[in-house]
């Protein structure tokens, strides 16, 4: 089955990835599925492995949970996907070495004509039809996680959260940051920027891509 794939990454853990996923799920036609990728660890963070939120789920092979019974939890990212209208949700729990196997196995479960994938680590293993990167107007270079830096080369557009500022002001502040230093140079290549005010245009771009994928 051929389906459209849209990746949603973020500069950092609080960049707004899940919010953007939900905004897209609400705005797109019904039927889209969603994938959440969670990378876990045992002792690399220095925490007790039993205290880590997913360490108890890690196994020798990627763990993939699908369907409402296995993935719905009120307030959690996967629960928010369901509340936003996802037709199915897949939660992929992996170690760093299992990312490729995990995302490919999850994609094999997709039965819809489109799927949104939250994460950045999967980008080096799977080519998506559109890769979005969520950011905030006040982003700083020190806040960009390594996986996001690696994903820049395959990012098609940025989605900028205004944080209460006027959209034009948010764009100006972000443009000033991204041209000010080394990290900014990686972004200063004419990449399109969308804000919440531009969401209808972004949704239409996704739908155009989907029509092209279906036609092919």
N, C-alpha and C positions, 0 to 999 in steps of 0.2 A: 504493500500500500504506500502511495506517495502522500506525504504530508509536509506542511510548512513548519519550519523550525525557527524560533525566535529566542535568542539568548538574552538574558538580563543580568548583567554584572554590576559591580559597584566599586567605587574607590576604596571603600572601607565597610566595616560591618554595619555602620549606621548611615549608609549613603542613601537608603530609600529603595533598595532592590525589591523588597516584598511589596511596598506601597505601589511601585510602578507595575509589578506583576498584576496586582489586584485592579489597578486602574485600567490596564489593558484587557483583563478578563471581563470587566464590566462593560467596556466599550465595544469589544469585538462581538461578532455574531455568536450565538450560543454554540457550544460544542467543543470549545478548545480545552485541551488537557494541560496539566502543569506538572513539572518535575522540579523537585527541590533536592539539591545536592549538599550533603553535610559531610565535611571531612572531619574525622575523629582522630584520636590519638590515645595512646596508653599512658606513658609517663613523660612524654616530650615537653609538656607544659609545666612539669614540676608538681602537678596536683595529684592527689590520690585518685587512682583510676576509677574508683567507685563514685567519686564526686563529680567526674566529668559527665556532662549531659548525655553523651552518646557512647562512652567507652564500653559500657556494658552490652552494647549492640554490635560491636565490632566482631568480625569473624574472619576465617581464612579466605572467604569469598565475599564480594560485595553483598550488602543486605539491601534488598529492595522491597518496600512495602507499597502496595497499591490498593485502591478502593477506599471508600469512605470509612468502612469499619476499621481499617488498619491505619488510616492517616488523619482522620478528623480529630482535632483537639481544639476546643474553643480558645482563641487568642494566640495559638501557635501559627507559624507561617503556613503550614499545610492546611490548617483549619480556615485560615483567612482566604486561601485559594478557593476552597469549597464555597464559602460564604459569598465570594465574588462571582461565582457562577461556573467554576471549572466543572467539566463533565467527568473528569477523573483526575486523581492526583497520585503521583508516584514519589515516594521519598527514598532517596538513595543515600545510604550511610556507608562511607568508605574510608580507608586509610589513604594516604597520598599515593601509594603504589597501586591502589585499586580503582582510581578514578576512571581510567579508560574502559575497563571492563564494566564498571558500574553504569556509566552513562550509556554505553552501547546496549547493555542488557535492558535498561529502562526504556530506551527508544524502541526496542523490539516489542514492547508491551503497548505502545501507542496505537490506538484504533481510530482516532479522530483525524480530521483534515488539517489540524494545526496543533502545535504544542509550544508552550512557553517554558523555558528552562532557566531557573534561577541559579547563578553561580558563575565563576570565572575560570576555575581550574580545568573545566572540561574542554575549553576552547582549543587547546593544543591537540586534542584527540578527535574532535568532531567539527566539521564545517557546517555552520548554520546559515540559513537564508538571510538573517538580519541579526547583527549583534549590537545591543544597546548597552551603554555604560551609564549608570546613575551616579550623579554627583550633586554636591551642594555648593551654593554660591561662595561660601567661605572656605572651600576646601584648601588644604595645605599639602605641600609635597610630602611632608613627613607622615601624613595620614594615609597615603596611598599604599595599599598592601601589595606585596610582590606579585601575586597572581594577576592583579589588575594591571600592573605595569606590563606584564608579559602579554596581556590580552589587547593592549592598545593597538598593536599592528593589525588586528582583525576586527577592530571596533568600527562599526558603520556610522554610529551617531551617539551623541551624548544627550541624556535627559537631565536637565538641570532643575533641581528643586529650589524654589524662590526663597524659602524660609521666611515668608511674610513680606519680602521685598517686592517692589515693582519688577516685572519681568525684564524690562530694559535695563534697570539698574543691576539686577542679578547677572545679566549677561555681561555688562560692563565690568563688574567686579571679577567675574570668572575669567574674562578675556585678559584682564590686567594680571591675574595670577598666572594663567597658563603661558604667558609670554615673558614672565619675569625670571624664570630659572630653568635648570636642567630638565626637571619634570615637565614644566610647561612647554618646553621645546618639542617634547614628544607629542604634545596635543595640538600644537600650532601648525596644523597641516590642512586647514580648511574643513575640518570635520563638522558636519551639521550639528546644531544644538537645538533641542526642543525644550520647551517649558510646559507647565500644565496648560497654559493658554493655547499651546500648539498641539495638544493631545489629539484633537480631531484630524489634524494633518498627519500625525504619526500613525494613527489607526488606519487612515486611508492608504498610507504607504505600505503597511502590513497587508492590507486587503489586496492591493495591487500585486504584491509579491505572491500572495496566496493564489490569486487568479492565474498568474504566470506559471506557478508550480503545477496547478491542476491541469492547465492547458498542455503543459509539456508531457 
